[in-house]
Amino acid sequence: MTAGLIDQAIAQVRDLIGAARAAGDVEPAAMTLATCDAHGRVSARIVLLKELDERGFAFYTNYESAKATHLREHRSAALCLHWKTLRDGVQVRAEGIVEKTSAQESDAYFATRARASQIGAWASLQSRTLPDRATLDARIAQYEREFEGRAVTRPPHWGGYRLVPDMIELWYGQRARLHDRIRYERVDGAWTKRLQYP
């Protein structure tokens, strides 16, 4: 039964993403990812959800970025997806531990990216100081020359993370702020489901 609850929660999130896409949301898989550094300072940014299954929520980034540094220091993270196009607003919150995806998964996703984005993954020293735009343009040109006439391979410093949830909350907006909140939570290894006051 508990395995069924996480499957149920993930299926509902998938359905909501599909509904948002059908409603005209141009980026229905955009989600806020909150991380924390070793000193407890919290940071949030938008990333794109690329894979979703019973294992969790996967996104891809530079392993030398600020968010990656946070995740090395503090593996707990939280995410939120929000769709204004659905009902009176719908959001999904999830919390858990973040782990790297396998090299095979990262390779497979990297191969689907546009070539310019693949080159960008090599050229960008993400989160580091950029002296001027010309420096980035020069790095892009350098890697375009390096990979001219052949496939762009995945950089070793780039790949996926998966937030493995221990909590997923579905929040359905209602009038008068009397929202419907459904909370799935893993407690002592077993998934539970309950309603929450708005």
C-alpha positions in Angstrom: 0.0 0.0 0.0 2.8 2.4 0.9 4.5 2.0 -2.5 1.1 2.7 -4.0 0.9 6.1 -2.3 4.2 7.4 -3.8 3.1 6.1 -7.2 -0.2 7.9 -6.7 1.5 11.2 -5.7 3.9 11.0 -8.7 1.1 10.2 -11.1 -0.8 13.3 -9.8 2.2 15.5 -10.3 2.6 14.2 -13.9 -1.1 14.8 -14.6 -0.7 18.4 -13.3 2.3 19.1 -15.5 0.3 17.7 -18.5 -2.7 19.9 -17.6 -0.6 23.0 -17.3 1.0 22.3 -20.7 -2.5 21.8 -22.2 -3.6 25.1 -20.6 -0.8 27.0 -22.4 1.9 27.2 -19.7 5.0 27.8 -21.8 7.3 26.1 -19.1 5.2 23.7 -17.0 8.2 21.9 -15.7 9.9 25.0 -14.2 10.4 24.6 -10.5 12.0 26.5 -7.7 14.8 24.6 -6.1 15.9 25.7 -2.6 19.3 24.6 -1.2 21.3 25.4 1.9 25.0 25.9 2.4 27.1 24.6 5.3 26.4 27.8 7.3 22.6 27.5 7.0 22.2 30.2 4.3 19.3 29.3 2.0 19.3 30.0 -1.7 16.6 29.4 -4.3 16.5 29.5 -8.1 14.4 28.1 -11.0 15.5 24.8 -12.6 13.7 22.6 -15.1 12.3 19.2 -14.1 13.5 16.8 -16.7 12.5 13.4 -15.3 9.9 12.3 -12.8 9.3 8.8 -11.6 8.9 6.9 -8.3 12.6 7.6 -7.6 12.0 11.4 -7.6 12.5 14.7 -9.4 15.5 15.0 -11.7 17.2 18.1 -13.0 20.6 18.8 -14.7 23.3 21.3 -14.0 27.0 22.1 -13.7 28.5 20.1 -10.8 30.8 23.1 -10.1 27.9 25.6 -9.7 26.8 27.3 -6.5 23.8 25.0 -6.2 26.1 21.9 -6.6 28.4 23.3 -3.9 25.4 23.6 -1.6 24.3 20.1 -2.3 27.8 18.8 -1.5 27.6 20.6 1.9 24.0 19.9 2.7 22.1 17.2 0.8 18.6 18.2 1.9 16.7 20.4 -0.6 13.2 21.5 -1.4 11.4 22.3 -4.6 8.1 23.9 -5.7 6.2 23.9 -8.9 3.3 26.4 -9.3 0.8 26.8 -12.1 -1.4 29.9 -12.2 -3.1 28.4 -15.3 -4.8 25.7 -13.3 -8.0 26.3 -11.3 -7.3 29.0 -8.7 -3.7 28.1 -8.7 -2.1 24.8 -8.0 1.3 24.0 -6.5 3.4 21.0 -5.7 6.0 21.0 -2.9 8.6 18.3 -2.3 11.4 17.9 0.2 14.1 15.3 0.5 17.7 14.3 0.0 19.4 15.0 -3.3 21.7 12.5 -5.0 23.4 12.5 -8.4 21.9 10.6 -11.3 24.0 7.9 -12.9 26.5 8.8 -15.6 24.4 6.8 -18.0 21.3 8.9 -17.3 23.3 12.1 -17.5 24.8 11.0 -20.9 21.4 10.1 -22.2 19.8 13.4 -21.3 22.8 15.4 -22.5 22.5 13.8 -25.9 18.9 15.2 -26.3 20.0 18.8 -25.7 20.4 21.3 -28.5 24.0 21.5 -29.8 24.3 25.1 -28.7 23.3 24.1 -25.1 25.8 21.2 -25.2 28.5 23.7 -26.2 27.3 26.0 -23.5 27.8 23.4 -20.9 31.5 23.2 -21.8 31.9 27.0 -22.2 30.2 28.2 -19.0 32.1 28.3 -15.7 28.8 28.5 -14.0 28.5 30.7 -10.9 32.1 32.0 -11.2 32.9 35.7 -12.0 32.8 36.5 -15.7 35.1 39.5 -16.6 33.1 40.4 -19.7 30.7 38.9 -22.3 33.5 38.7 -24.8 35.3 36.1 -22.6 32.3 33.8 -22.7 31.9 34.3 -26.5 35.5 33.3 -26.9 35.0 30.2 -24.8 32.0 29.3 -26.9 34.0 29.7 -30.1 36.8 27.6 -28.7 34.5 24.6 -28.0 32.7 25.0 -31.3 36.1 24.6 -33.0 37.0 21.7 -30.7 33.8 19.8 -31.5 33.5 20.8 -35.1 32.3 17.9 -37.3 31.6 15.6 -34.4 29.2 15.0 -31.5 29.5 17.0 -28.4 30.3 14.7 -25.4 29.0 15.5 -21.9 31.5 17.4 -19.8 32.7 15.5 -16.7 31.6 18.5 -14.6 28.0 18.4 -15.8 25.2 16.0 -15.0 22.0 15.3 -13.1 20.7 15.4 -9.6 17.5 13.7 -8.3 15.6 14.9 -5.3 14.4 11.7 -3.6 11.3 12.9 -1.8 10.3 12.1 1.8 7.4 14.6 1.4 5.2 15.7 -1.5 2.4 18.1 -0.9 -0.3 18.9 -3.5 -1.9 22.3 -3.0 -5.1 23.2 -4.9 -6.1 26.8 -4.6 -9.7 27.5 -3.5 -11.6 30.7 -3.1 -11.5 32.5 0.3 -8.0 31.0 0.8 -9.6 27.7 1.9 -7.2 25.6 -0.1 -7.1 21.8 -0.5 -3.8 20.4 0.8 -2.9 16.8 0.4 0.4 15.7 2.0 2.2 12.5 1.2 5.0 11.8 3.7 7.4 9.0 4.3 7.5 8.2 8.0 9.7 5.3 9.4 10.1 4.0 5.8 6.4 3.9 5.0 4.4 6.4 2.9 1.4 8.1 4.5 -1.3 10.4 3.2 -3.3 13.0 5.0 -5.2 16.3 4.5 -3.9 19.5 6.0 -5.8 22.6 7.1 -5.3 25.5 4.5 
